[in-house]
């Protein structure tokens, strides 16, 4: 994901509560020390960091919504990284070290390397780190812990997202069949409309430019005409903005609705 988020329990639990029509995919969770190998500014407020190193040779990611945690040192530089428990999970020190979660935008096992996309904003722990990280800097990542798999048997897909969920949508579009039917509604700042998304003949992208503090994301999505057949909704972004979509068209629509962040709350899921 692209905005600072932190929780010891993990987003998998939130997906289990929110989603229907999905399959739980579990992975053994690893801890890896990697380095920044490239930087790319995607939009004025979105930055891509490519992480690489031999520790990624056995990395695994199969779902567009997979995420890792960046594990930061304490302010004095002390590292308190988690350690594998030998059973596919991690033992985390207490109190928890500073962490933030980000979607795996791309993984190349041949390199090996992965991409993380960051929304840059004032005061964020990971945002500040990403904005100043230089090629060669070392960082610890943990995960992915598993995810709810996006199903492949629906006639149509609707994505209701803000900038923080654009990496998941972008990866899904790249990995989906060329004839997939979908409507993406993304509420972003004006400059973020340049975020790269793969084009598909049967995919419509609607960009909503947020003005002031009022979100029109849920309202716009609920007004969409749905084609015949079954539709799957993926809604992710600011928790308050996506909440109204939990009860949308439940008779014809399965969904995965999750709050990636919440205004005024650092570490929402803690």
Secondary structure as UniProt FT lines:
FT   HELIX           11..18
FT   STRAND          23..26
FT   STRAND          31..43
FT   TURN            44..45
FT   STRAND          46..52
FT   HELIX           54..58
FT   TURN            64..65
FT   STRAND          67..71
FT   TURN            75..76
FT   STRAND          83..84
FT   STRAND          90..91
FT   STRAND          99..103
FT   STRAND          106..108
FT   TURN            109..112
FT   STRAND          113..119
FT   TURN            122..123
FT   HELIX           125..132
FT   TURN            135..136
FT   STRAND          138..143
FT   STRAND          146..149
FT   STRAND          156..162
FT   HELIX           163..165
FT   HELIX           166..175
FT   TURN            178..179
FT   STRAND          182..188
FT   HELIX           190..194
FT   TURN            201..202
FT   STRAND          203..209
FT   TURN            212..213
FT   HELIX           217..222
FT   STRAND          231..238
FT   HELIX           239..243
FT   HELIX           244..247
FT   TURN            248..252
FT   STRAND          253..262
FT   TURN            263..264
FT   TURN            268..269
//
